[in-house]
Every structure is written in structure tokens, then in C-alpha cells.
Amino acid sequence: MLDGEDGRAGSARPLPSLDGGAGGAGPVPWSATSEVRSEKRSGAFDRDVDERRLAWVYLSRVVQGPCAALSSLIGSVGVCEAARAVREHELPEVLRGPTAARREMDMAAADLAQMRQLGGRVITPDDDEWPGWRMLGLDQLDSERDREGAVPLVLWARGPLSLQAASERAVAVVGSRCSSGYGVQVASEIAGDLAGRGWTIVSGAAFGIDAAAHRAALAVGGPTVAVLACGVDRPYPAQHDRLLSAIAATGLVLSEYPPGTSAQKHRFLARNRLIATLGDGVLVVEAGLRSGARNTVKWARRLGRPAMAVPGPVGSASSVGCHRMIREGEALLVTRAEDVIDEAGPLRLPVTDDTIDPAAHLRGAEADVYAALPAIGSRLPLDLAHQSGLDVATVRAVLPGLELADLVGCDSDGWFRTRGKRSTRGGPSSTGL
């Protein structure tokens, strides 16, 4: 029998009801775990943390996905007591079915060991990395209406990025798996520009638009997060093994499903809510009439996130879904990264900053070219001309002066900003021209 949440052994406490009635006060907000983090980390506290982590991991494998009733129980009695109740089958009727098949399958220690072997980790609501403010939207949903909308119990992760930091400024980019060349080009341009400006690109690593968005972010050295509908040890689709490895090397591969879990249709629908949750908005680039991207937009709207769609050629079957969402007011029409930032970007109030802008003195074409350079990544003169509205000859004439002022540098990938950056790139190279 597991100890109670206060660390004392004893008999099981009676479980409250899950409706917030006479049996209990209802779910405790997820932010209540901050009290645990603030306690002094003694040896006894370390053991309690380990016990809680094992309980979270055990329950994650038992239900394998969102379970509003279990989340409510954890909020009422604590994760360790909830794990004990599941093991001993002392549960309200609503939880007996969802936990019956795997309640005797306690693989928590083995799961944690496997994640360590994969170079990954488990992120629980007890951890500082947990994006609690992002999850508040899911916590507010009506569990009767949105049965798949519960807060995930834990998140299994591979990659060096902090999830909390990565989700501070993020945009979800989704769309058709059977994308056209037009769709791939537009998705790559917008996602690359957003990532170059420090926005995290969140997507599902699927064929088509998802993959184009991830690759664009990787190409400019920007952050990207892939949310899977299976265990993080199983690349899905299998053909994206190398792509997912590249994301795990610099970004984050994420799932609410424990290792070994296979991809199934209902898990993709549940996965879509996490993609919408982790972004400040959802951008759809190409979507057929029955595209799963519309499901992600549905979650965005219920969470209060802006939904955006890129229009395509009027006769394109790949863009019918985008056109319908725009026409019916489900999504806003956008065509470039600036449009996305206008809708998804937070209100920024002026603050006192002692840092001197090294480019504040620039005027005219020099200012336009410098502004067209991304915060992260490089651009070729042709791209800079397109972004700034100047002709290529003017851009090429301006760049050497900016380089002499130590504001920009150049390598085989193009031109990049240098001031305020810890760059390891090489010196000037004529290939950038």
C-alpha cells in the first residue's frame, strides 16, 4: 500500500466524489504543485519526489492518454493516493473501466530506465519544466463535451529544449499530408521566418506540411517541437526517423503516451489538442475538406487561441478546407509570418532597457536590409530583397557597409546578424553574394 501524500503510512482514506459534491471539493488547480517545489529538499523529501514520479508514470501507462476522471481524482486526493486507489481497485465507478485493463501493469521503474537510455525524460506537473499556464486552457474545458480534452498526466520527452521555455512563444503549423509544392513552399517560408525570429514551431511530424514546417525551423537553427501520437521511442511515420532524430538533437520530441505505445486513430485526435495547447495560435497551410487540421483548429478555438489559414489556388483540392474555414469565420486569412505574429503575438508594453540597439543609427536602405535579417539564421541577398522590398543590386551594395560596421557577417548559408550574438560562424565569404 502506498503512503499518503503527507508521507505517513496508514490505511486508505475514503475517496471523495468526482463531481465536487458532498464527497469532496472538486479538482485542485494544477498550480498547487508549486507548494511541493518550494519545500526544503531533504533526503525524506527526495524519497517523496521519487514516489510521486513513479506514481505519475504508473498512472500514465494505466490510462494511456487523457482521462478527465483520473485527473479529477488526482486533484482531489493527490497522485500517490490516486495510484494506490487504482492498484487496489478502490475507485469510483467512472474510473473502473478505464483502469481495469492495465492497473496491474506497474512498469514505472522500467519506463524511467528506458527513457534514460533514450536520453529522454518524463515531465510531470511537479516539475518546473511543466508548462502549467499553457495547460490551464485544457483544465477549463467541459469534460462532458470534450472527453479528449483533459490535461495530460505526464509528458514523455526527448531533446534538450525546456518545454516551459519552448512554449513561451510558439506557433502550431499543421496541414495536409498530401501537400502540393505550393503548400510546402509557403509552409517552409512562414515557418522558417517565424523560427528565425525566435518562435518555436510546433507540429506533428507527419508527411507534408508538418514535415516542411519542422525542416524549415531546423534549417534556420530555430526551435521546433514534434508532438507524437505514439511513444517517443517509436518514430512515426517510420520514414521520418531521421527527421525526428534531428528534432530530438536540438529541439523536443514529445508525447503523452509511454514508450512502446503504437499510433492509433483516436490518439491522433487527442494529440491535436496538445499541438493547439502548446502554441499561441494554430496556422493551417493546405487542408482538404476532411483534413485532420480542422480538428486542431477546433481545439484552438475552444482554448481561445487564434486560428489562421493560408489561402491557396481557387481550384486546388488541397486548399478547400482552408477556404471553407476562412469563409465560415473559423480561421483568419494570413499570407506571411508578419500576419501570424500580429494575431498570435502577445501585447508588448514598453519597458526600460539599458541595452543599446547597435542598429538604432541606421537609416534608409541600410535599416531596411538589417531589419529583413532574421534574429536566428541566414538570408541570401535575393531573399533579403524580397523581404525588404528593395532590388537585389541595392541589397548587395548595402551589405558590405553593414559588415564593416560589424553588424552582419556572411558564410556559405548567407548573411546573418552579428551584434549581440555568440556566433561561431566563419568570416566573410563571397558565396553569400
Disulfide bonds with the S-S distance in Angstrom:
none
